[in-house]
């Protein structure tokens, strides 16, 4: 795939192969649609910003030379910051917990690690939990933030395979600065010619996932408008349709804010599969909107 990735005013053309191995298992990851999302980016832009980082699928596929990637969720950003500063520690976090699971009762060890996380939220436990939990569905109780996802039926990948992924992601994110920050703070740093990609919690499908209950879509729209006014490119992924296209989510956007809209097919709903065990998900096809201010 030929990508145009530039520093503003200095066009650089290079070939970036899509990245298929995620560092984290993460429901709502844009791994399946990362390539068409990147294809929709401007051919020339300055610093790349991704303020709702999650699994970082778009960041990994883009492999930008200059980027700021952030999230407000501290355990998640502890993982990404450690990837940048001490990747060997990240490998050790995973290997230690994987070894515990392999030498003990799988579900019992998982619950021990989950209890450790819930007592003191931290990146080391969260890293293993998101790879070992059911379908990568990181679910929290609204009332107290307790992670409640049960152990997955799959076997987490062995440490040597995870270590290879760490090395791959270190290379892909070499030009990225990772920050624990609210998206509004990050938006303020973007200047004319920069690019912001937003993948916020979805209002319809992710109300039980981290941070979704505290998120205001109308406030995000206002912030995007201010960025557009000062010449920042903004791309926004948001709810599209579900159930084989029979239901389209309504999303009110300020008039004139977005210039283009693309619909990208994601596939079947893993969240619905988790909520309805044993039920066929053939009718639960999901699509995302990609809204562009340019």
N, C-alpha and C positions, 0 to 999 in steps of 0.2 A: 504494500500500500504506500503510495507516494503522499507524503504530508508536507505542507508548507508551514514550517515553524520559524518564527522570526523574533528578533529583538527589534522594536519599533525603529524603522528607518534603515535597518540592515537586513535585507531579505536573505534567508538561508534555506536551501532546499536539501532535505535529507530523507532517507527511507527509514521508516519506523515500522517494524514488524509488530502486529497486534500481540498483546500479552494475554495469554490464556490461563495462567496460573495465578490465582489470587493469593495475596498474603493472608487475608482473613476470609472466613465464610460469613456471609452477610446477606440477610434477606433484603431485597430491594437494591442489591448491587446492580450497577449498570454494565456488568461484564458482557452481557449478551448484546447490548446496544452501544457499547463504547465506540466502536469504529464509525457507525453512521453519525454519532454525536460529534466526534472529532472532525469528520468530513464536513459538518455544517459550520465549523468554526471559520472565522475570517482567515484569509491566506496570510495576512500580515497583522501582527499584534505585538504588544510589548510584554509586560509581565502577566503571567497567567495566575488567576486567583481561583481557588476552589474552597469556599467557606463552609460547606456542609460535606466534609470529606468522606465519612463512612469508610467503605472498603477501598476507596481511592481508585476504582476501576478506570475512570476516564483519565485521571492523572497518569496512571501507569501506561495506558495506551498512547497518550500524547507525548510522554517523556520530555517535558518542556525544559529549555535551557535556563529559564528564569521563572520561578513560581513561588507562590505562597499558598500553602494548604493548611486548613484550620478546621476546628470544630469546637463546640462548647463543652463536649463531653470529655471530662478529664481522663478517665481510664483509657479511652480510645486514643487520645492524643499522646498519652504516655507511651503507648506502643509505637506510634509513628515517630515521635521524637527520639526514642531509643533506637529505632531502625537507622536514623540519621547519625546519631552520635556514638552508639555502641552496639552494632549489629550482633556481635558475639554474645552479648548479654541477652538479646532477644532470643537467640537460638537456645541459650541455656534455660531461660524461663520455660520454653516449650518442652525441651528435652526432659527437664526434671519432672514436670507434671505428667508427661507421656509415660515415663518410666514408672511413676507411681501407679498409673492406671493399668499398665501391662503386668505389674507384679501383685496386683490386688484385685478385688471385685470391681469391675468396671463402673457400675452404677454407684456403688458406695463411694468410690474414690471421686467420681464426678460430683456427687453431692457434698463431699468434704471440701472440694475446691470451690464449689458454688457458695457454701457456707462461709468460707474464708473471704470470698469476694464480698458477700453481702454484709459481713461484719466490718470490712474495711475495703471499699472499692479501690481497685488497683489494676494497673495494666498487665502485670504478670499473670494474675489469675484470669483476667478477662480475655487475654490472648488465647489461652487454652480453651476456655469455656466457649468462645465463639466458634472454635474449630470442632469442638466435641458435642455441642448442644444440638438439639433436633433441627436439622435443616438450616443451621446458621441463623435461626430466628431468635434474636436477642430481645426477649420480652420482659418488661418490667411492670410491676404493679403500680398503678397510679398513686395510690395513697401513701406509699412509703419508699418507692424506688427499688423494691426487692426484685432481684432477678429470679424469675420463676420457671424458665424454660427447662424441661427435663432433658436427660441425657439422650443423645441421638442413637439410632440403631446402627449407624456406621462405625467403623474403626477410624480414629483420627490418623492422619498420615504420619509415618515414622519420622523421627527427628532429622535423619539425613535428607529426606525429601523436603522437609520444611526449611532446612538450612539452605538448600539450593534456591528455594523461593526467596529467602531473605537476601541472598547474594544478587538474585535477579532484580529485586525491587530496590536494592541499594543503587544499582546501576541506573535504573529507570528514574529514580528520584534524586539523582545527584545534584541537580540544579534547584532543588526545592527547599524552602525554609518552612518548617512545621511550627504551628503556633496554636496554643490553647487560647481561643478568643471567640467572642460573639461575632456573628456575621456582620453586624452593623459596624463594629470597630474595623473589621477588615475592609468593608466597602469603602470606608473613608480614605484608605490608603491607595485605592485605585485611581489612576490618572488617565487622561485622554489617550486613547490608543491601546490601553490595557484590555484584557479579556477576563470576565468573571463567568464561571460556570456554576450554577446553583442546582443542587439536588436536595431540596428540603424534605422534611417528613411530609408524607402525603396526607391530606386532610381526611380522605375517605378510607384509605386502606391501611394506614399505619398509626392509628390512634393509640394502640397499645405498645408501640415501640418507643425506644428511648427519645425523650425530649419532645415528642409530638404534641403532648397535651399542653405545652407551654408556648407553642409556636403560633404566630399570627401571620396569616397569608396577606392580609391587607397591609400590614406594616412592611412586609417584604416588597410588595408591589410599589409602595411609596419610595422605598430605598432604591429599587431598580430604576424608577423614574428619575431620581436625582443623579444616579450614575449615568444614565443615558444623556441627560442634559449637559453633562460635562465631557461627553465624548467617549465614555467607556462602553465597550461592547459587552452585552449580557446575554447569556443563554440560560434558559430555565427549563428543567425537566419537572413535569407535574402530571397529576392524574389525567388519563385519557379515557379509555373505556374498558369494560370488563364483560364477562359472560358472552363471549363470541361476538362482541360488538353490539349487543342488544341494549346495553345501558351506557350512555355517555355522561361523564361527570360534568356538571355545570361549573364553570369557573369564571367569575367576573373579573375582567381586567380593565384598567383605565383605558379609555379611548386613545388610540395612537401610540400606546406604549410599545407594542410588539409589531414588527414589520412582517414577520413570517411565522408560520406554524407547520410543524411536521408531526406525523403520527408514526411512532415506532413500535412494532410488535415485540413484546417482551417474552410471552409464552404463558404457561399455566401458572396459576397462583400457588406458590409454596405456602403462603400464610393461610389460605383457604384449606390447603391440604392438611396443615397442622390443626386447624380448628375443626375439621371434619374427617377424622381418621377412617379409612376404609371406604370412603366415598370417591367415585370417579370424578376427576377434575377436568374431564374432556370439554365441558361447557364453560370453563373458567379461564378463558384466554384474556390476557391483559395487554393493553397498549398504553404507552406513555405519550403525552404531548411534549414536544420540544419547541419552546417559544423563543424567538430571537428578536432582539431589539434593532437588528441591522439587516 
